[in-house]
Amino acid sequence: MQGSLGGPGAGAPGARRRFDAFAEAVGLGDRAVWSESETGLDNLGNHARVYDVVVVGRPVKGSSGPSLGTLETALFDSGQAILAVPSGPPAAFGSNILIAWNGSSETARTIRAALDLLRLAEQVTVLTVTGMTVPGPTGEAVARQLRREGIDAGSLVVEAGLGESGHKTLEVAAERGADLLLKGGYTRGRLRQALFGGPTNYILFNAELPVFMAH
């Protein structure tokens, strides 16, 4: 496990203390590595390529907290999956997983990267929001393949309604008590979502549960 800070500053000592305390609490004190970089985001992708997953804070608009740029650097430059987490500790993690399926290769890669988590889950639901998919397998086809791999997965299809599909996804996640959301990153393209909005950005800025993503 490695902790990284994008550049030395006033928050560095406190962040280091929290990192060390967490490493000790989970029994990783002798294997945890802390690093700081003057170059910030430029170094994040390089460091992350040797790890299994990159954990980043959920971006928050108009604050000094984690930025969307940090998350995008981890997602696009590391070659690894990322886990975007809200500011507070979750009551549970990974026992009830919702997969936001849209037929894309990005979401397929996310599922493969999360297979170990899916095998440990008590409940897995493959959600399809109608009208928001690309050509590809159905959600039920995905659930069926997961069942073949020993994962007790079901499928659910809902109408998007008049709102954003990302809003509908988070609504279903809350209704079903999901504690982890799996989603492909930027199926519609990063530039297009930056200009016009999209489900990935909506979910990243509004999710109250951890979001596991790959691109």
N, C-alpha and C positions, 0 to 999 in steps of 0.2 A: 504494500500500500504506500502510495506517495501523496503527500499534500503539497500543493503548489500555490504560490501567491504571485499575482501578475506584476508586482513591483514593490520594493520596500516602501513603507509609509507608516502613518500613525497607527493603522489597524494591524500591522504585522505582528507585534508582540502578542496581542490578544488572540489573533488567529492561530499563532503557533501554540499558545497554551491550550487552546481548545482542541487542536489537533493532537497534541501529546496526551492530553487527558483521555480523549476518545480512544486512541491507540492502546493505552494501558487498560482501559475498561473492557476492550474486546480481546485482550490477550495478544496484541500485535506490537507491543512496545519495542521488541528487538528487531522487528522487520519493517517498521514504519520509517519512511524517509521524508524529510521536509526540505523543500527547496524554494528559493526566491529568485526571480528573474527581473533584470532591469528592462528587458525587451517586452515583457508582458505577453500579449496574445501571440506574438511571433514565435514564442518558444513552446506554447501550450500544445499545439498539434504534434510537435516533434517529441516532446516528453511522453505524450499519451500513447504513442504507437506501440509501446512494449507492454501495455496493460490490457486487461480484459474489458474494462468499462471505465468511462470518465463520468464522475459525479459532479454536477454543476448546479448552482442555485438557479431556481426559476427566475427568469428575467422580470424585472419590475419597472414599469414606465415611470419616468419622472422621479427617480430616486437614485441614491448613491449605491444601491445594491447591485446584484449581478446584472450584466447587460446582455442583450440579445447577441451582440458581437462575440462575447465569450463563449456562449453556447454554440453559435454557428462555427466558430473556429474549431471547437472540440468535435463537432459533428462532421465537418467537411475535411478537416486537415489531419485528423488522427487515424482515420481508417477503422475506428472502433465505435461500438455503441455508446450512447450516453444515457445517463439517468438524471433528469431534471427534477429537482426536489423543491418543495415549498419551504418557507422559512422555519416553520414549526415542525417538531418531530411527529411522525404519523403514529396513530394508535396501533396500526397493524400494517404489515407490508407483505405483499405477494401471496396472500391466502385467497384473495378473490380478484382475479385478473380479468380486465376487459381489453379485448383486442379491437382496435378501430380499423376494420378491414375495408379497403377500397379497391382491391384487385391489383395493386401496384407491386412492382418489384421491390420498392423501398420497404413496404410493409412486410413482404415475404422475407426479406433479409432481417428485419427486426424480429420476426417470429423465430427464425433459425438461431439468431444470437441469444434469444431469451429461453431456449428450450429447457435449460436446467431450472430456471425459475418456474416455467410452466409445469414441469414434472412435480414440483413441490407444492403447487397450488391446490387448494381444496375445491375451488370453483374457477372455471375458465369459460368465458363467453366471447364468441366472435360476433361483433356488431357490424352491421352494414346499414349505412344511412342512404336511402334510395336517392338516385339522381346525383350522387357525389362520388361515383366510382369510375374507374378506367377499365378497359377490356381486360378480363382476367377471370380466375376461378371465383365461384360464389363463396360466400361466407360459410355455407353448409359444407362445401367441398373442403374448405380449410379445417373446419371442426372435425369432419370425418377423418381426414388424414392425421390430425392430432390424436384422435381416439385410437387409430391404428398404432400410434407410438406410445400408447398407454396413458394418455392424458384425457381426463374426463371433461371433454369440451362440448358445449352446446352452441347454437347459433341463434341470432336474433336480427330481424330486419325491421327498421323503423322508417317512417317518413320524415324527411327533413323539415317539412312545414315551411313557414315563411322566413325562418331565421337562418343563421349561419350554421353549417353542418358541425363546426367545432362546438358551438353552443349545445346542439342536440347531443353530441357525444358526451360532453361533460354532464348534461342533464341525466342521461341514462346511467352514467357512472355513479352519480349521486343516488339515483333511485335504487340501484342494485347493490349499493354499498361496496363498490369496488375500491380496493386499496392500492392498485397499480394499473396504469393504462399503458398499453403497447401501441405505438403508432409509428408509421413510416415518416421520415423527415422530408418535407418539401417535395411532394409528388408533383405539384403544379409549378415548381421552380421558385428559387429563392427571390429573384428579382421581381417576378410577377406578384408574389405574395407581399413583398415590401411595398409595391406600388398600389395594389388593389386589395390587400388583405387576403386571408385564406385560413383554412382550418388549422394548419400547423401553428401559425402565429397566434391565432385566437386561443388555442389550447395552451400554448406556452405561457401566455400572459395571464391566463385566468384559471388554470388548473389548481385545485386544492389538494390533489393527490400526486404522488410521484409519476413521472412520465418517462418510459423507456423508449428510446428511439434509435434508429439506424438509417443510413442513407445509402 
